Amino acid sequence: MSHAADTRYSLLMRVRDLADGTAWGEFCRLYEPVVYRMARRFGLQDADARDLTQDVLAAVAATIESWQPDPERGRFRTWLYTIVRNKTIAAMRRRRPGDRGTGDSEVMARLPAKPIPADEAFELEVRRAAFHEAADRVRKEVQPATWEAFWRTSVLGRPIDQTARELQLSTGSVYAARSRILVRLRREIETMLNEDQ
């Protein structure tokens, strides 16, 4: 079993022990940004989103023992999303009427033309967190020039020939670096996403 696979499943089991600070540190590093971004997506201000994130993590700590990996009852991400949604609804109900936005043109301009359904948005946030986790792991395992070739061409969208010149590599080396890292990232992300079901 790969390190990522072992970490994802065992992490969910280890956070049941509230005294396992290492497990909780890793759990928070993975899921705190996901919860925060979802709270912001639901329309909460920065401070409210941070408070909600802490409420969600406390709720997870209080109820993680009841979650079981069971395909009939749902994946871990579904369970976590339900907590986020319920805590957000409760936070919005507690808001005073004067706390609501005005809906003026500045607010309207920031709204997406076609909003993404919340459950899909949550899944996107989980995938984003998985990408960052996988990228951190893979970057530590490859040469800096290899990573830089991948990052500049695949993430920043720079031309391969320009990147090759800047890094003093052949274009073939840049293509190879990009391809190898993409394969490793996909494998790592797939493993991570399949393990917290």
C-alpha positions as CSV (number, residue, x, y, z in Angstrom):
1,M,0.0,0.0,0.0
2,S,1.3,3.4,-0.9
3,H,2.1,6.0,1.8
4,A,-0.9,8.2,0.6
5,A,-3.3,5.3,0.8
6,D,-2.1,4.3,4.3
7,T,-2.2,7.8,5.5
8,R,-5.7,8.6,4.3
9,Y,-7.4,5.6,5.8
10,S,-5.3,5.3,8.9
11,L,-5.6,9.1,9.5
12,L,-9.4,8.8,9.6
13,M,-9.0,6.0,12.1
14,R,-6.3,7.8,14.2
15,V,-8.2,11.0,14.6
16,R,-10.7,9.1,16.7
17,D,-8.0,9.4,19.4
18,L,-8.4,13.0,20.5
19,A,-5.0,12.8,22.1
20,D,-3.2,12.0,18.8
21,G,-1.9,15.5,18.1
22,T,0.0,14.3,15.0
23,A,-3.1,12.9,13.4
24,W,-5.2,15.9,14.2
25,G,-2.4,18.2,12.9
26,E,-2.4,16.3,9.6
27,F,-6.2,16.2,9.5
28,C,-6.5,19.9,10.0
29,R,-3.8,20.6,7.4
30,L,-5.8,18.6,4.9
31,Y,-9.4,19.6,5.7
32,E,-9.3,23.0,7.4
33,P,-8.7,24.9,4.1
34,V,-11.5,22.9,2.4
35,V,-14.0,23.8,5.2
36,Y,-12.9,27.4,5.2
37,R,-13.2,27.9,1.4
38,M,-16.7,26.2,1.5
39,A,-17.8,28.6,4.3
40,R,-16.6,31.5,2.2
41,R,-18.4,30.0,-0.9
42,F,-21.6,29.8,1.2
43,G,-21.2,33.6,1.7
44,L,-19.7,33.9,5.2
45,Q,-17.2,36.7,5.9
46,D,-13.6,35.8,6.7
47,A,-14.0,35.9,10.5
48,D,-17.3,34.0,10.4
49,A,-15.8,31.4,8.0
50,R,-12.9,30.9,10.4
51,D,-15.3,30.5,13.3
52,L,-17.4,28.0,11.3
53,T,-14.2,26.1,10.4
54,Q,-13.4,25.7,14.1
55,D,-17.0,24.7,14.8
56,V,-16.8,22.0,12.1
57,L,-13.5,20.6,13.4
58,A,-14.9,20.5,16.9
59,A,-18.0,18.7,15.6
60,V,-15.8,16.2,13.8
61,A,-13.8,15.6,16.9
62,A,-17.0,15.0,18.9
63,T,-18.6,12.6,16.4
64,I,-15.7,10.9,14.4
65,E,-16.2,7.7,16.4
66,S,-19.7,7.3,14.9
67,W,-18.4,7.5,11.3
68,Q,-17.7,4.1,9.8
69,P,-16.3,3.5,6.3
70,D,-19.5,2.0,4.8
71,P,-20.5,2.4,1.2
72,E,-24.2,2.2,2.1
73,R,-24.0,5.1,4.6
74,G,-21.7,7.3,2.5
75,R,-18.2,8.4,2.1
76,F,-16.2,10.4,4.6
77,R,-16.3,13.4,2.4
78,T,-20.1,13.2,2.2
79,W,-20.3,13.0,6.0
80,L,-17.9,16.0,6.4
81,Y,-19.9,18.0,3.8
82,T,-23.1,17.4,5.7
83,I,-21.5,18.8,8.9
84,V,-20.2,21.8,7.0
85,R,-23.6,22.4,5.4
86,N,-25.5,22.0,8.7
87,K,-23.1,24.3,10.6
88,T,-23.3,26.9,7.9
89,I,-27.1,26.8,8.0
90,A,-27.0,27.2,11.8
91,A,-24.6,30.1,11.5
92,M,-26.8,31.9,9.0
93,R,-29.9,31.5,11.1
94,R,-28.0,33.1,14.1
95,R,-27.2,36.2,12.0
96,R,-29.2,39.3,12.8
97,P,-31.3,40.8,10.0
98,G,-28.9,43.8,9.9
99,D,-26.0,41.5,9.2
100,R,-27.2,40.7,5.7
101,G,-25.6,42.2,2.7
102,T,-27.3,44.9,0.6
103,G,-27.2,43.1,-2.7
104,D,-25.9,46.2,-4.4
105,S,-24.0,46.2,-7.7
106,E,-20.6,45.4,-6.1
107,V,-22.0,42.3,-4.5
108,M,-23.9,41.3,-7.6
109,A,-20.7,41.7,-9.7
110,R,-18.9,39.1,-7.5
111,L,-21.6,36.4,-7.9
112,P,-20.9,33.7,-10.4
113,A,-23.0,33.7,-13.6
114,K,-24.0,30.1,-13.0
115,P,-23.3,29.0,-9.4
116,I,-21.8,25.6,-8.8
117,P,-24.0,23.3,-6.6
118,A,-22.6,23.2,-3.1
119,D,-21.9,19.5,-3.0
120,E,-20.0,19.8,-6.3
121,A,-18.1,22.8,-4.9
122,F,-17.2,20.8,-1.8
123,E,-15.8,18.0,-4.0
124,L,-13.8,20.5,-6.0
125,E,-12.3,21.9,-2.7
126,V,-11.4,18.4,-1.6
127,R,-9.7,17.8,-5.0
128,R,-7.9,21.1,-4.6
129,A,-6.6,20.1,-1.2
130,A,-5.6,16.6,-2.5
131,F,-3.7,18.3,-5.4
132,H,-1.8,20.5,-2.9
133,E,-1.0,17.5,-0.7
134,A,0.1,15.4,-3.6
135,A,2.2,18.3,-5.0
136,D,4.0,18.7,-1.7
137,R,4.8,15.0,-1.6
138,V,5.9,14.7,-5.2
139,R,8.0,17.9,-5.1
140,K,10.0,16.5,-2.2
141,E,10.8,13.4,-4.2
142,V,12.1,15.0,-7.4
143,Q,15.0,17.2,-8.5
144,P,14.2,20.9,-8.2
145,A,14.7,21.5,-12.0
146,T,12.3,18.6,-12.8
147,W,9.7,20.1,-10.5
148,E,10.2,23.6,-11.9
149,A,9.9,22.3,-15.5
150,F,6.6,20.7,-14.6
151,W,5.3,23.7,-12.6
152,R,6.1,26.3,-15.2
153,T,4.6,24.4,-18.1
154,S,1.7,22.6,-16.5
155,V,0.5,25.0,-13.8
156,L,1.7,28.4,-15.0
157,G,1.1,27.6,-18.6
158,R,4.5,28.7,-19.9
159,P,5.7,27.5,-23.3
160,I,7.9,24.4,-23.2
161,D,10.7,26.0,-25.4
162,Q,10.8,29.1,-23.2
163,T,10.9,26.9,-20.0
164,A,13.7,24.8,-21.5
165,R,15.8,27.9,-22.3
166,E,15.2,29.4,-18.8
167,L,16.1,26.1,-17.0
168,Q,18.9,25.3,-19.5
169,L,17.3,21.9,-20.3
170,S,16.4,20.3,-23.6
171,T,12.8,20.5,-24.7
172,G,12.7,16.7,-24.5
173,S,13.8,16.9,-20.9
174,V,11.0,19.4,-20.1
175,Y,8.4,17.1,-21.8
176,A,9.7,14.1,-19.9
177,A,9.7,15.9,-16.6
178,R,6.2,17.2,-17.1
179,S,4.9,13.8,-18.1
180,R,6.6,11.9,-15.2
181,I,5.3,14.3,-12.6
182,L,1.8,14.4,-14.0
183,V,1.6,10.6,-13.8
184,R,2.9,10.6,-10.2
185,L,0.5,13.4,-9.2
186,R,-2.5,11.6,-10.8
187,R,-1.6,8.4,-9.0
188,E,-1.1,10.1,-5.7
189,I,-4.4,12.1,-6.0
190,E,-6.4,9.1,-7.1
191,T,-5.1,7.1,-4.1
192,M,-5.9,9.9,-1.7
193,L,-9.4,10.5,-3.0
194,N,-10.3,6.8,-2.9
195,E,-9.0,6.3,0.6
196,D,-11.3,8.7,2.5
197,Q,-14.5,7.1,1.2
